[in-house]
Amino acid sequence: MNTPATLPVTSGNENVPPVEAQVPIAEINIALIQKMHKAETQATADQVRQLFGKSGPYTLGVGDVLQITIWDHPELTAAQGAQTQTNGHPYDPAAGFVIDNNGNVQIPYAGSVHLAGLRIDQAQQLVYASLVKAFIKPQVTVRVASFRAKQVYVDGEVHTPGGVSISDIPMTLYQAISGAGGFASTADQSRVTLVRDGVSYRLNLSRMLERDQNPANIVLKDDDMLKVASRDDNGVYVMGEVNKPVTAIPLKNGVLTLSDALSQAGSLNTSTADAAQVYVVRGSEGVAPQVFHLNAHSPVSMVLANQFELQPKDVVYVDGNGLVRISRVLSLLLPAINAGLTGAVVTK
């Protein structure tokens, strides 16, 4: 059976005049698979390249809690409260000097000192300069008791979604996932979305590792958001002449090939399926749908099916053979024929 070059599609809106568009059908072969892999690799590399980099030193911000120690002056140390947490609330901040909404810290004998935006060493120098007016060569130590100014947010298929505080240790992508309890069993690691400054970056962690790209080199910034998709939301619909029409779910690495999808559907129905007519419909809800065709009669087709990767919401359709079509036509005609014969007998 010859494969048609195009597939006619008509508008389903009854208020719009019928318009017939021709959707091209692409044959699944080695050249097509290589072209698709190359395009996907280039798109991923361009996005990831923008996210790689090194983080600068931590700068203080509003909400950070500081422990300021002035040696040989225990009365000043007592002013910030006991350093040991005595209550049982894990989310309560550590005792110390809190940077207020204006970025200032109120220090005895030094007054209001603006520390927001400074590095730890710069803050220590400024506190020393403020105290030297009241003390002779004070020995000052400044450290962060609780990091609360900067956070990244992790949502989706992780064990404990929510905010993860950024500390003086650069926050990498894996550290953020780990801080959110790690991936859940339903997580699709091939579809992790990073939202930064209103721009979304899609990250395929499984593919990055295959290409010797370390996702840990992605350093997150304040207010970044990570969204881990669920494998259940990225299924592929398998229908037609298969033993078990099903929504095929990607594997744990997020990959789902055409052979994987057919396997989850119990393979082709040997009695009714036409193995030469296996189709993949992509973007059926968009303005530019694509249709791919595979002749599964060929032994090489199994290699192609194992390399052709599906995308979420793809539709895999297996057409019926000629006998099935004839049988369905007869099943529609026979009730009318039988009704006519019955009427003739009754008349006689």
N, C-alpha and C positions, 0 to 999 in steps of 0.2 A: 504494500500500500504506500502510495506516495504521500509525503508530508506536505501540507499546504504551506505556501510561502507566507501567507498572512491569515489573520483570524478576524472576521467581521465582528464588530461590537456596535450595538445600537444604544441610544440613550434610554434610560429607564424612567425618566420623568415624563409623565403624561401631559404636562403643561408645556413641554418643549417639543418642537417638531422633531420627528425622528431623524437622527443624523448617524450615518454609518461610517465608522472609522476602521481602518485596517491596522491591526496590531501585528507587527512582525514577529515571526517565530524563529528563534535562534536555536541552531542545532548544538547540543552539548557535545563538545569534543575537546581534545587536549589544548588546542589553540585558545578556545574560549575560556577554559579553566585557568590557563596561565595568564591570560589577559586580566581576568577578574582578580586573581591573586595579586598581580602586580599593582593594579589600581588600588586595592585595599591596603597593600603594604605601604604604598607611597602616601596615601591619605593618613594612615596611622602614624607614620614616621614624621610627617610635617607637624602634626598636633603634639606628639610627645616631645619633639625637639624644643618646643616653646616652654615646656614644663620642667625640663632638666635644668639644674643649676645648684648653686650653693647658697645657703642662707647666711645672712649677716648676723652679727651679734645681737642678742636679745636687748630690746629697749623697753624701759618701764612704761606702764600705762595705767589708766584709771582702774582702780579696783585691786591692783597688786598690793600685797601685804608685805611690809619690810620689817626686818629685824635689825635694829640699829643699836649697836653696842658701843658705849663709851667706857673704856676700861678705867678702873679705879674710881668710877662714879656709879655705884650700884643704884643710887636713887633715880638716875636717869634711865637705867635699864628697867627698873621696876615700873616706870611710867607707861611702858608699853604692855604691861600685864605679864602673867606667868607664861612661859614659853611652852609648858607642857599642857597638852589638851586634856582636860579633865572630864568633859562631857562626852556623851555617846553619840553625838550627831556627826557623821562623817563629812557632811557638806558644810559645816561651820568653818569659817576661815581660821587660820592660825592666828595666835595673839601677836600683835605688833602694830606698826604704824601703817594705816591704810591710805593710799593715794586717793584723794577726793576727786570729785567731778571736775574740778578746776586744774587737776594735775599737781596739787600741792600736798605737802606733808607738814603737820604741825609738830615741831620738835621743841621740847623745853629749852629755854635759853637761846634758841636759834630762831624761833618764830616760824613763819610760813616759808617753806622752801619748795620751789618748783622743781620736781624731779621727773615728771612725765616726759617721755621722749629721749631720756638719757640712758646710756649704758650703765651697768653696775659700777664700773670703775669711775665713770664721770660723776655718778650720784654720790659716791663715797668722797670724792674730792670736794664736791659742792657742800656736803654736810660738814666736812672738816673746816672749810672756809667760813661757814656760818657759825661754827662753835668756837673758832679761835678768837672770836671777839670777847668771849666770856671765860675761856679756859686757856691755860698755857700749854701749847703743844698737845692737844688732846689726842689720844689714841682711839681712832674710830674704825669700826668694822660695819659694813652694810652688806646685807644679803637678803635675798627674797625668801620670805617664809612661806608664801602661798602665791602661786601664779594664777591670776584670775582675769587679767586684762585681755588676753587674746585666746581665741578658741577657733577650732574647726568643727564642723558639724557632720556627723556620719548618720545616714539614714538608709532604710531598706533592709536587705537581708543580712543583718548582723545581729549578734546576740543582745547587745545593749545599745540601741540607737540613742543618739544624743550628742551633746557637746564634749569635746576632748580638748583640754587646756594645753596651750603651747608653752613650753618652758624654755630655759636657756639652751636646751638640747634641740637642734633643728627637728621639726616635725615632718617625717617622711610619710609617704602614703601607707606603707605597711605599719608604721607606728600608730597612725590614726585608726586603721582597721583593728589593730590589736587593742588599742585603748577602748574600742567599742565592743570588745568581747570576741573579736574574730568573726570570720565568715560563718553564716548559718548553713545548714545542709542544703537549703534550697537556693543558695546564692549562685548567680551566674557570673563567674569571674571574667568572662569575656565581654561583659557589658557593665562596666563601672563608669559612672559619669561624674566628672569633676566640674563644678560650677564656680567660676572665678570672675568677679567683676562683670557679671551679666553674660558671660560667654561660657558655653558648655563644651567640654572636651570629653569625647568618648574614648575610654581606655580599655583595650583588650589585654588583660594581664597575662592570660595563657599564651597569646600569640607573641607578646613581648619576651617572655621567657624562652620561647622556641627560637627567637631571633637573637638571643644573648643580650637582650636589653633588660637591665635591672630596674623594676618598678620602684625600688627603694631610692633611686636617684631622683625621684619626683619629690620635691620639697614643697610642703603646703604652707600657705600664708594665712594670716588672720582673716576670718570670715569666709574661708573656702568651705564648700559643701561637697561631700561625697555621697553619691547615691548608688547603692548596689542593687541591681535588678534581680528579680526572681526568675528562675528557669521556667516556672509555670506560666509566667506572663509572656514568654518568648516562644510559645509553641508553634508548630506547623500543622496545618490541617491536611490529612491524608484521606482521600475519598475516591469513589469510583469502584472499579472491580478489584478490590483487595479483600482479604479474608476478614479483616476487622477494622473498619473505618475508625480513625482515632485522631486525637490531637497529639502529635509526637512532641516529646519534651527533649530539649538539648541535654547532652551529657554534663557531667560535673565541671568539665573545662569550658562549657558553653558552646562546644562545637556540635553541629547536627548536620550530617551529610545526607544525601538522597538515599543512600543504601541504609543508613540508620533509621530514617523515617519509614521506609518500606518494611524494614524488619519489625519495627514496633507495631506496624499495621498487619502483621502476620503474613507478609509477602503478597505477591500477586495471586489472585484466584485462578488456578490453572484451567478451570472449566469455562470461565466467562471472560477473562482478561485477554486483551490484545497487547502482548508484550512490546510490540513495535510502537505503541501509542501511549507513552508515559510523558506527561506534561507537568511543568512547574510554572505556576502563575504567580508573578511577583508584583506588588504594588497595585493590586486590583482595586483598592479604594482611592488611588491617586489619579492624577490626570494623565500619567504616562505609564500604563501598565506594561509589563514585559512578560513574554511567554517563552519558555525553553522546552525543547523536545528531546527525548532520548529514545532511541530504538534499542530496547532491552533484549531483542532477539540475538544481538551480536554478543559473543563472549567478551569482547573488549568493553562492553557496556557496564559490566560489573566494576571494572577498574574506574571508569568515568563516574559512575554513581557513587563510588567510595571517595572520590576527590571533589565532587561538586557539593559545596557547602550551601546550605539553605539559610535563609534569613527569617527573623520572626514574622509571623502572619503569612508566610508563603502558603500556597495551596498546591498540593501534589495530587494530580488527577490521573487515574488509569482508565483508559477507554475500554469499552467492551468489544468483543470480536463480532464478526458478521453474523454468526448464529444467534448471538444474544440480541442483536438489533432486530433480526427477523422474528424472533420469539416475542419480543416486546410489541412489535407491530401487530402480530397475530392476536396477542392477548387483548389489544384494544379493539380489534375488529370482531373477534369471535363472539363477544356478548351481543353485539348488534345482529350478527348472523343468526345466532341461536334464538334471539327474540323474534326475528322474522319467521323462522321455521315454526316456532311454537304458535305464532298467530295464524299461520296458514293451516296448521293441523286443527286448531280450534274452530276455524271457519268451516272446514270440511265437516 
